[in-house]
Each structure stands twice: as structure tokens, then as C-alpha cells.
Amino acid sequence: MDVNYNNTYLILGGHVQLSKYRYIYFSMTLLLFILIICSNTVVLYVIYVHESLHKPMYIFVAALLMNALFGSITIYPKLLVDLLSAKQTISRPACRLQSFLIYVYAASEFTLLSAMAFDRYVSICRPLQYHSLVRNQTVKFILVLAFCLPCCKIGIAVILSTNIGLCKFVLMRITCDIYSLVKAGCGDSTVSNAYGLCVMVLSILPHLIFILFSYTRILSICLRSSRDFRTGALNTCLPHLAIFLNFTIIALFEIIQNRIPSGIPHIVRLIVSLLYVVIPPLFNPLIYGFKMQAISQRLVALFKLK
């Protein structure tokens, strides 16, 4: 590889035995991508065509599923191309763009999960104030904030990373991320690392605290309420809580393994780095489709299952 090419492109060197299992990897990845697209699209279609589901709770569900599609489209097409290519390379601007989109997807996911917790908290703990607090304008504002705020925060992180010259041109990953680009740099990365740490904490910790607070209050109300009320509340809250815990654990694993310099086998790092674009996009529509009665009933009617 000549010098100019090496200075323009990065090598994604995280693939394991690609030459031996190329077509198996490709087939499994393609099947997974198709399942993610189809499952999320079907639930989105059901929410879209039924006006009875045009409520804040289901609008937030739809936004979460759309974000899953956004994150998957950011990863899978490039990954599928790489699996069939002789060289797994990506241009530096494209790598920064993919890093930006991946981080926006993750940060938006936490914001949307927090918005859903707010909706459930108001609905269960302050039902008389629900229509005044959770209005259409409020929902629109939250949705805009869920995507615009991460774009601003992550955009600054990407800009800071561009000011660091690269000394290494091989990333031991199969996707790009800002932290790996910073580690591959040979300049002073103090500002970029400090800002990245702040963004990471602010993107997770406030939402974690708010969601735990919301569900503590919801649980307290449920314990003092009738059995029917408790059953209805848990049926709408448990899917959201399961998805939140699932995504949070995956995100924390990815953060930890990305910042531990050694000691973790490469194959484990590789699997962990892909979990957040495999498990949530694939299982979120299944959880909401089967566990939320209003959606599951319409899915049954759509496919005429008996």
C-alpha cells in the first residue's frame, strides 16, 4: 500500500479469520440486517396506520425503533461490503462520519428511553396532569431534542478529534469510533479525551438517575394500588425497563472494554463492540410487539394469526 493511500485511508483490522469464514459471516450479517429492517418496519407500520396508537407512549416507541434502524443502517451496509472485500479500508472522513453517526445513535437511544420513562412516570404517578404535561408540543420538543442535542455534543467531539494527527492507520475494530481515532493519534489528546469523558458521563448518568427515580416512584405507586392497576402499569413499564437495562449494560461493556488497554481477548472485544447494534435493534420490536397488548393485538390482526 503506497504512502498516499495509507495517509488517506484507514484499515479496519478487527476481523477474525475473514478469509476462511467470509461467506458465513456475510450470510449471517445479511440475515441479521434483513430481520432488523423487517421487524422494526412492521411495528412502525402498525403504529403509523392505527390512529389509536398515535399517543405519546407509542410515538416514543416508534422513535426508538426508527433510531434502531438509523443505527443499523450506519453499520451494516459498510460491514457487508467489507466482508466481501479483499481489503477492509475506509477513508478518514468516512470513518469520522460513521463514528459521529454511531455515537449519535447511542446518545439518542438514552434520551429516548429517558423520555419514555417520563411519559410513564407522569401517566402513572400524576394521571390528572398527564394531558397538560405530555402535550403534542412537548412530545415534538423532546423528539427534536433527542436527536439535535446528541448531534451537537458528538459533533464537537469529532471536530476535536480531527485536530489530532494520526500516527497509526490500522484500527483493531470492524467499525469506526471516535475513541479509537483519538488513540491512533500522535498529538496531544488531553482536551479531546477530557471532553469525550464529559460527553459520555452526561449522555448516560443523568438519564440513568432519572429512569431509576421514575421507576422507583412507579413501583411505590403500584405497591399501594389495586391489582388491576398494578398489572396494567407493569405491562407498559416492564418492556421499557427491560430495554433500558439491556442497552445500558451493553453500552457500559463497550465503554469498559474500549478503555482497558489489554487483558481482554480480541474476539471478546469484537463481539462486545457489535452487541449494541445487534441486540437492541433486533429485540426491541419483538419486546414491544409481544409485550405491549395494544401493539400485539394489531400485529396478530395484520398477519391474521389465530
C-alpha positions as CSV (number, residue, x, y, z in Angstrom):
1,M,0.0,0.0,0.0
2,D,1.6,3.3,-1.1
3,V,2.2,6.2,1.3
4,N,-0.5,8.5,-0.1
5,Y,-3.1,5.7,0.1
6,N,-2.1,4.9,3.7
7,N,-2.4,8.6,4.7
8,T,-5.9,8.8,3.2
9,Y,-7.4,5.5,4.2
10,L,-7.6,3.6,7.5
11,I,-7.5,-0.2,7.7
12,L,-10.2,-1.9,9.8
13,G,-8.2,-4.8,11.1
14,G,-10.6,-6.2,13.7
15,H,-11.9,-9.1,11.5
16,V,-11.2,-12.6,12.8
17,Q,-10.3,-15.3,10.2
18,L,-12.2,-13.4,7.5
19,S,-10.6,-15.3,4.6
20,K,-11.8,-18.6,6.0
21,Y,-15.3,-17.7,7.1
22,R,-16.0,-14.8,4.7
23,Y,-19.3,-16.1,3.2
24,I,-20.5,-17.5,6.5
25,Y,-20.0,-14.1,8.2
26,F,-21.6,-12.3,5.2
27,S,-24.7,-14.6,5.2
28,M,-25.3,-14.3,8.9
29,T,-24.8,-10.5,8.8
30,L,-27.1,-10.1,5.9
31,L,-29.8,-12.2,7.5
32,L,-29.5,-10.3,10.7
33,F,-29.8,-7.0,8.8
34,I,-32.9,-8.1,7.0
35,L,-34.5,-9.3,10.2
36,I,-33.8,-5.9,11.9
37,I,-35.2,-4.0,9.0
38,C,-38.3,-6.1,8.7
39,S,-39.2,-6.4,12.4
40,N,-38.7,-2.7,13.1
41,T,-40.6,-1.7,9.9
42,V,-43.6,-3.9,10.7
43,V,-44.1,-2.5,14.2
44,L,-43.6,1.1,12.8
45,Y,-46.2,0.4,10.1
46,V,-48.7,-0.8,12.7
47,I,-48.2,2.3,14.8
48,Y,-48.5,4.5,11.8
49,V,-51.7,3.1,10.3
50,H,-53.7,2.9,13.6
51,E,-54.8,6.3,14.9
52,S,-55.5,4.8,18.3
53,L,-51.7,4.3,18.7
54,H,-51.0,7.9,17.9
55,K,-50.3,8.6,21.5
56,P,-47.1,9.8,23.2
57,M,-46.2,6.4,24.6
58,Y,-46.4,4.7,21.1
59,I,-44.8,7.8,19.4
60,F,-41.8,7.3,21.6
61,V,-41.8,3.6,20.8
62,A,-41.8,4.5,17.1
63,A,-38.9,7.0,17.6
64,L,-36.9,4.3,19.4
65,L,-37.5,1.8,16.6
66,M,-36.6,4.5,14.0
67,N,-33.4,5.2,15.9
68,A,-32.6,1.4,15.8
69,L,-33.0,1.5,12.0
70,F,-30.8,4.6,11.9
71,G,-28.0,2.8,13.9
72,S,-28.3,-0.4,11.9
73,I,-28.0,1.5,8.5
74,T,-25.0,3.2,9.8
75,I,-23.2,-0.1,10.5
76,Y,-24.5,-3.0,8.4
77,P,-24.1,-1.8,4.7
78,K,-20.4,-0.9,5.2
79,L,-19.8,-4.1,7.2
80,L,-21.4,-6.2,4.4
81,V,-19.2,-4.6,1.8
82,D,-16.1,-5.2,3.9
83,L,-16.9,-8.9,4.4
84,L,-16.7,-9.4,0.6
85,S,-13.8,-7.1,0.0
86,A,-10.1,-8.1,-0.3
87,K,-9.1,-5.0,1.9
88,Q,-11.2,-3.7,4.7
89,T,-10.5,0.0,4.4
90,I,-12.3,3.3,5.0
91,S,-11.4,6.9,4.2
92,R,-10.7,9.1,7.1
93,P,-13.7,11.4,6.5
94,A,-16.0,8.4,6.1
95,C,-14.6,6.9,9.4
96,R,-15.3,10.2,11.2
97,L,-18.8,10.3,9.8
98,Q,-19.5,6.7,10.8
99,S,-18.1,7.4,14.3
100,F,-20.4,10.5,14.5
101,L,-23.5,8.6,13.5
102,I,-22.8,5.6,15.8
103,Y,-22.3,7.9,18.8
104,V,-25.5,9.9,17.9
105,Y,-27.4,6.7,17.7
106,A,-26.3,5.6,21.2
107,A,-26.8,9.0,22.8
108,S,-30.3,9.4,21.2
109,E,-31.2,6.0,22.5
110,F,-30.6,7.0,26.1
111,T,-32.5,10.3,25.6
112,L,-35.5,8.5,24.1
113,L,-35.5,5.9,26.9
114,S,-35.5,8.7,29.4
115,A,-38.4,10.4,27.5
116,M,-40.4,7.1,27.7
117,A,-39.7,6.9,31.4
118,F,-41.0,10.5,31.8
119,D,-44.2,9.6,29.9
120,R,-44.8,6.5,32.1
121,Y,-44.0,8.4,35.3
122,V,-46.5,11.2,34.5
123,S,-49.1,8.7,33.3
124,I,-48.9,6.6,36.5
125,C,-47.8,8.9,39.2
126,R,-49.6,12.1,38.0
127,P,-52.5,10.9,35.9
128,L,-54.6,14.1,36.4
129,Q,-51.7,16.2,35.0
130,Y,-50.9,13.9,32.1
131,H,-52.6,15.8,29.3
132,S,-51.3,19.1,30.5
133,L,-47.7,17.9,30.9
134,V,-47.4,15.5,27.9
135,R,-48.9,17.5,25.1
136,N,-48.2,17.1,21.4
137,Q,-45.9,20.2,21.5
138,T,-44.0,18.6,24.4
139,V,-43.6,15.3,22.5
140,K,-42.3,17.1,19.4
141,F,-39.8,19.1,21.5
142,I,-38.5,16.0,23.2
143,L,-38.1,14.2,19.9
144,V,-36.2,17.1,18.4
145,L,-34.0,17.4,21.5
146,A,-33.3,13.7,21.5
147,F,-31.6,13.9,18.1
148,C,-30.3,17.5,18.0
149,L,-28.6,17.6,21.4
150,P,-26.5,14.4,20.7
151,C,-25.6,15.8,17.2
152,C,-24.2,19.0,18.8
153,K,-22.3,17.1,21.6
154,I,-20.9,14.5,19.3
155,G,-20.1,16.9,16.6
156,I,-17.8,18.9,18.9
157,A,-16.0,15.6,19.8
158,V,-15.5,14.8,16.1
159,I,-14.1,18.2,15.5
160,L,-11.7,17.9,18.4
161,S,-10.5,14.5,17.1
162,T,-9.7,16.0,13.6
163,N,-7.1,18.3,15.2
164,I,-5.1,15.3,16.3
165,G,-2.7,13.9,13.6
166,L,-2.8,10.1,13.0
167,C,0.3,8.0,13.6
168,K,-1.4,4.6,13.3
169,F,-3.6,3.7,10.3
170,V,-4.9,0.3,11.5
171,L,-7.9,0.2,13.8
172,M,-8.3,-3.1,15.5
173,R,-12.1,-2.9,15.1
174,I,-14.6,-3.6,12.3
175,T,-16.3,-0.2,12.7
176,C,-15.0,3.2,13.4
177,D,-15.4,5.1,16.7
178,I,-14.0,8.4,17.9
179,Y,-12.1,7.0,20.8
180,S,-10.1,4.6,18.6
181,L,-9.3,7.6,16.2
182,V,-8.0,9.6,19.2
183,K,-5.9,6.6,20.4
184,A,-4.4,6.3,16.9
185,G,-3.3,10.0,17.0
186,C,0.2,11.2,17.8
187,G,-0.7,14.7,19.0
188,D,-1.9,16.0,22.4
189,S,-5.3,14.3,23.0
190,T,-5.9,15.7,26.5
191,V,-8.7,18.1,25.5
192,S,-10.3,15.5,23.3
193,N,-10.2,12.8,26.0
194,A,-11.5,15.2,28.7
195,Y,-14.4,16.3,26.5
196,G,-15.2,12.8,25.4
197,L,-15.3,11.7,29.1
198,C,-17.7,14.6,29.9
199,V,-19.9,13.8,27.0
200,M,-20.0,10.1,27.9
201,V,-21.0,10.8,31.5
202,L,-23.6,13.4,30.5
203,S,-25.1,11.1,27.9
204,I,-25.6,8.3,30.4
205,L,-25.6,9.3,34.0
206,P,-28.5,11.9,34.1
207,H,-30.7,9.5,32.1
208,L,-29.8,6.6,34.4
209,I,-30.6,8.6,37.5
210,F,-33.9,9.9,36.1
211,I,-35.1,6.5,34.9
212,L,-34.2,4.8,38.2
213,F,-36.0,7.6,40.1
214,S,-39.1,7.3,37.8
215,Y,-39.4,3.6,38.2
216,T,-38.8,3.8,42.0
217,R,-41.8,6.1,42.2
218,I,-43.8,4.0,39.8
219,L,-43.1,0.9,41.9
220,S,-44.1,2.7,45.0
221,I,-47.4,3.7,43.5
222,C,-48.1,0.2,42.2
223,L,-47.5,-1.4,45.6
224,R,-50.2,0.8,47.1
225,S,-52.7,0.4,44.2
226,S,-55.2,-2.3,43.2
227,R,-54.2,-5.5,41.5
228,D,-55.7,-4.4,38.1
229,F,-53.9,-1.1,38.2
230,R,-50.6,-2.8,39.1
231,T,-51.0,-5.3,36.3
232,G,-51.7,-2.6,33.7
233,A,-48.8,-0.4,34.8
234,L,-46.3,-3.3,34.8
235,N,-47.5,-4.4,31.3
236,T,-46.5,-1.0,29.9
237,C,-43.4,-0.4,32.1
238,L,-41.6,-3.7,32.1
239,P,-40.8,-3.8,28.3
240,H,-39.3,-0.3,28.6
241,L,-37.3,-1.2,31.7
242,A,-36.0,-4.4,30.1
243,I,-34.9,-2.5,27.0
244,F,-33.3,0.2,29.1
245,L,-31.3,-2.3,31.3
246,N,-30.3,-4.2,28.2
247,F,-28.9,-1.2,26.3
248,T,-27.3,0.3,29.4
249,I,-25.4,-2.9,30.2
250,I,-24.2,-3.3,26.6
251,A,-23.1,0.4,26.5
252,L,-21.2,0.0,29.7
253,F,-19.5,-3.2,28.5
254,E,-18.4,-1.4,25.3
255,I,-17.1,1.6,27.2
256,I,-15.1,-0.5,29.6
257,Q,-13.6,-2.9,27.0
258,N,-12.7,0.0,24.8
259,R,-10.7,1.7,27.6
260,I,-8.9,-1.3,29.0
261,P,-5.6,-1.4,27.2
262,S,-5.0,-5.2,27.4
263,G,-6.1,-8.4,29.0
264,I,-9.3,-8.9,27.0
265,P,-9.2,-11.4,24.1
266,H,-9.7,-9.8,20.7
267,I,-12.7,-12.0,19.9
268,V,-14.5,-10.8,23.1
269,R,-13.8,-7.2,22.2
270,L,-15.2,-7.8,18.7
271,I,-18.4,-9.3,20.0
272,V,-18.9,-6.6,22.6
273,S,-18.3,-3.9,20.1
274,L,-21.2,-5.2,18.0
275,L,-23.8,-6.0,20.7
276,Y,-25.3,-2.5,20.7
277,V,-26.3,-2.8,17.0
278,V,-27.4,-6.4,17.2
279,I,-29.4,-7.0,20.4
280,P,-31.4,-3.7,20.8
281,P,-32.4,-3.3,17.1
282,L,-33.4,-7.0,16.9
283,F,-35.1,-7.5,20.2
284,N,-36.8,-4.1,20.8
285,P,-39.5,-4.6,18.2
286,L,-40.0,-8.2,19.5
287,I,-40.4,-7.0,23.1
288,Y,-42.8,-4.2,22.2
289,G,-44.6,-6.3,19.6
290,F,-45.3,-9.1,22.0
291,K,-45.4,-7.5,25.4
292,M,-47.5,-4.3,24.7
293,Q,-51.0,-5.6,24.2
294,A,-52.2,-2.7,22.0
295,I,-49.4,-3.4,19.5
296,S,-49.5,-7.2,19.7
297,Q,-53.3,-7.3,19.0
298,R,-52.8,-5.3,15.8
299,L,-49.8,-7.4,14.8
300,V,-52.0,-10.5,15.2
301,A,-54.7,-8.9,13.1
302,L,-52.2,-7.8,10.5
303,F,-50.8,-11.4,10.0
304,K,-54.2,-13.0,10.8
305,L,-52.7,-15.3,13.3
306,K,-55.1,-17.5,15.2
